[in-house]
Amino acid sequence: MTIALTQGVTTLRNWLIAVNHPWRLPLGLWLGSRLLILLAIFIITPLISPELAQGWDTFTANDGQWYLRIATEGYTSDPDGALRSPAFFPLFPGLIGLLSLLQIPPVLGGLLINNLAFFGAVLLLHRWLRQRYTLAIAHWTIAVLCLHPGSLFGTVLYSEGSFIFLSVLLLTRFEAHQLGWMTIAGMLVTALRPPGIAFIPALLLQAWRERRSWLTYGAILLLGGGLAGYGLYCWWQWGDPLTFSQSQAHWGRDVGSIAVWWQALQITLWGQTNHAAGAWVRWDHPLAVLAVTLVSLLVWSQRQRLGPTTPYWTFFLATAAWLVGDYGGVRLVSIFGGLGLLWYCRTQLSGAMILYGYCGLALLIVSGNDISAERLTYGIVSLTIAAGAALDRHPRLGYGLLPLLGIMLLTLAIQCSQGVVWV
């Protein structure tokens, strides 16, 4: 039986990575990771905590409820008079409303849009990278995209799938000098989510570096058409074109403040108890952080000697760092580790990819809130591409990190299906 199982796994692996059929791996990774999410929601959660299991409601929780409300009722005030809904940009709920005119229920319409867009992003990104770089980089990148815990939001009723798809389309059209499609994709991106505005300074700078035509500059400026159109709507509806920005205050965001990152670093290093008390109440947390850091540095320095055991060390140390740092550590790594990753790959990736990554992270840093930072950094596709390129250079690290990403995806899906975490 063991021999048969081994042969089956080998056959499946060979089928997935067949060079003559490059679509098989992205299809397999997308489908496998989606089945992992369904397993967490409908089987694992009911078994371990049946009283908390939300089932299908998991797909429409948190932001999904806001998108559905806007799609069915429009932008309305809350019972307390506050305007929170303008923080959600109009393209995604607008598409849901459009499908409802075709007698497609809003929930089904939203899930179809997000899932099909995410699958389209997987295929489009894989095709682009295997043509521009190598098949190996394309494989690694898609593996990170599908197994990253943030990919959960490419399945539930969020706008991540659409945002990543349009981001890839925008970058590919910019590099192909197809200004028409680039402009359309860019206007849709800025009408979908606020971080889409990061494309404008990034592409303007890259166009200057490449000495592109004045027509290119004009097309890049038009990318903000989606944001401008929404601003005009806010002006007409509420008398203030920046209503969408002001509504962010209701979600705890204070644009321009970066103090939250210093606080997150303190909590990650010293622990929540010590930070709250303002004194060394407990020593176990900082000692655990120190131990994981020192062992990680030692393993990295001896990675050549460790040879085939490197993936195991990577897996165990990364798991330890995740457990010790918790979500605060994940958010810090997502932001500032992302900056380091972009710098590491600066000569390997295109200027547009790198600059968009920097601008997207800068926008998150000054957003004034670290809530959902790990999800929002996942939406910056440049980071996923950089991760794929880095793992291609260090595959043994990838063999250790990818299983952990899958475990984190499974864990996040379980927590979301229990209603105990909001991302």
Residue pairs with C-beta under 8 A, 6 or more apart in sequence:
15 21
15 24
16 24
16 25
16 28
17 24
17 25
17 139
18 24
19 135
22 126
22 127
22 130
22 135
22 138
23 123
23 126
25 126
25 139
25 142
25 143
26 122
26 123
26 126
26 142
26 146
27 123
29 122
29 142
29 143
29 146
29 147
30 118
30 119
30 122
30 142
30 146
32 146
33 146
33 147
33 151
33 406
33 409
34 115
34 155
36 406
36 409
36 410
36 413
37 152
37 155
37 409
37 410
37 413
39 410
40 410
40 413
40 414
40 417
41 54
41 55
41 58
41 413
41 414
41 417
42 55
44 410
44 414
45 52
45 53
45 54
45 414
45 417
45 418
46 53
46 55
48 414
49 418
52 417
52 418
52 419
52 420
53 417
53 418
54 61
54 417
54 418
54 419
55 417
58 156
58 413
58 416
58 417
59 107
59 111
59 155
59 156
59 157
60 68
60 107
60 110
60 156
60 157
61 156
61 416
61 419
62 422
62 423
63 88
63 157
63 158
64 110
64 156
64 157
64 158
66 84
66 85
66 88
67 88
67 92
67 93
67 96
67 110
67 157
67 158
67 159
68 93
68 96
68 106
68 107
68 110
68 157
69 76
69 85
70 85
70 88
70 90
70 93
71 93
71 94
71 96
71 97
71 100
71 106
71 109
71 110
72 97
72 100
72 106
75 83
75 85
75 86
75 237
76 85
77 83
78 84
78 85
82 247
82 250
83 238
83 243
83 246
83 247
83 250
84 247
84 250
84 251
85 247
86 234
86 238
86 243
86 244
86 247
87 244
87 247
87 248
87 250
87 251
89 191
89 192
89 193
89 194
89 226
89 230
89 244
90 191
90 230
90 233
91 159
91 162
91 188
91 191
91 192
91 226
92 110
92 113
92 159
92 162
92 192
95 109
95 113
95 162
96 106
96 109
96 110
96 113
97 106
99 106
99 109
99 112
99 113
100 106
100 109
104 112
107 157
110 157
111 155
111 156
111 157
113 161
113 162
114 154
114 155
114 156
114 157
114 158
114 159
114 160
114 161
114 162
115 154
115 155
115 161
116 161
117 154
117 161
117 162
117 164
117 165
118 151
118 154
118 155
118 160
118 161
118 164
118 165
119 161
120 161
120 165
121 145
121 154
121 161
121 164
121 165
121 167
121 168
121 381
122 142
122 145
122 146
124 165
124 168
124 169
124 172
125 138
125 141
125 142
125 145
125 164
125 168
125 381
125 384
125 385
126 138
126 139
126 141
126 142
127 138
128 168
128 172
129 137
129 138
129 141
129 385
129 388
130 137
130 138
132 175
132 350
133 389
134 392
136 392
137 388
137 389
137 392
138 388
139 388
140 387
140 388
140 389
140 391
140 392
140 395
140 398
141 384
141 385
141 387
141 388
141 389
142 388
143 388
143 398
143 402
144 384
144 387
144 388
144 391
144 402
144 405
145 151
145 164
145 384
147 402
147 405
147 406
147 409
148 378
148 384
148 405
148 408
148 409
149 374
149 378
149 405
149 408
149 409
149 411
149 412
150 160
150 374
150 375
150 377
150 378
150 379
151 378
151 409
152 409
152 412
152 413
152 416
153 160
153 161
153 375
153 378
153 423
154 160
154 161
154 164
155 161
156 416
159 192
159 193
160 375
160 378
160 379
162 192
163 189
163 192
163 193
163 195
163 196
163 379
164 379
164 381
166 185
166 188
166 189
166 192
166 196
167 189
167 196
167 199
167 356
167 379
167 380
167 381
168 381
169 181
169 185
170 182
170 185
170 186
170 189
170 199
170 223
171 352
171 353
171 356
171 381
173 179
173 181
173 182
173 185
174 182
174 203
174 206
174 352
175 350
175 352
177 216
179 215
179 216
179 219
182 219
182 220
182 223
183 219
183 222
183 223
183 225
186 196
186 199
186 200
186 220
186 222
186 223
186 224
186 225
186 226
187 222
187 223
187 224
187 225
187 226
188 226
189 196
189 199
189 223
189 226
190 196
190 197
190 199
190 223
190 224
190 225
190 226
190 227
191 225
191 226
191 227
191 229
191 230
192 226
193 379
194 227
194 244
194 363
195 360
195 363
195 364
195 376
195 379
195 380
196 223
196 226
196 227
197 224
197 227
197 363
198 356
198 359
198 360
198 362
198 363
198 380
199 220
199 223
199 356
199 359
200 220
200 221
200 223
200 224
201 355
201 359
202 352
202 355
202 356
202 358
202 359
202 360
203 220
203 223
203 352
203 355
203 356
204 217
204 220
204 221
205 355
206 351
206 352
206 355
207 216
207 217
207 220
209 351
210 351
230 244
231 241
231 242
231 244
232 241
234 240
234 241
234 242
234 243
234 244
235 241
237 243
240 246
245 255
248 255
251 369
251 371
252 369
252 371
253 367
253 368
253 369
254 368
254 369
255 366
255 367
255 368
256 366
256 368
257 366
257 368
258 365
258 366
258 368
260 368
260 369
260 370
261 332
261 335
261 365
261 370
263 275
264 328
264 331
264 332
264 370
265 332
266 275
267 275
267 328
268 289
268 325
268 326
268 328
268 329
268 332
269 286
269 289
270 280
270 285
270 286
271 282
271 284
271 285
271 286
273 281
273 282
273 285
274 280
274 281
274 282
274 285
274 286
285 324
288 320
288 324
289 324
289 325
292 317
292 320
292 321
292 324
295 317
296 317
296 321
299 306
299 310
299 313
299 314
299 317
303 310
303 396
306 313
308 396
310 396
310 397
310 400
311 396
311 397
311 399
311 400
312 400
313 400
314 396
314 397
314 399
314 400
314 401
315 400
315 401
315 403
315 404
318 400
318 401
318 404
319 404
319 407
321 329
322 329
322 330
322 404
322 408
325 332
325 333
327 374
328 370
330 374
331 370
331 373
331 374
334 373
334 374
334 377
334 378
335 361
335 364
335 365
335 370
335 373
335 377
338 357
338 361
338 377
338 380
338 383
338 386
339 358
339 361
341 383
341 386
341 387
341 390
342 354
342 357
342 358
342 361
342 382
342 383
342 386
344 386
344 390
345 354
345 386
345 389
345 390
346 354
348 389
349 382
349 385
349 386
349 389
353 382
353 385
353 386
354 382
354 386
356 380
356 382
357 380
357 382
357 383
357 386
360 377
360 379
360 380
360 382
361 377
361 380
361 383
364 373
364 376
364 377
372 423
374 423
375 423
377 383
378 384
391 397
391 398
391 401
392 398
412 421
412 423
415 421
416 423
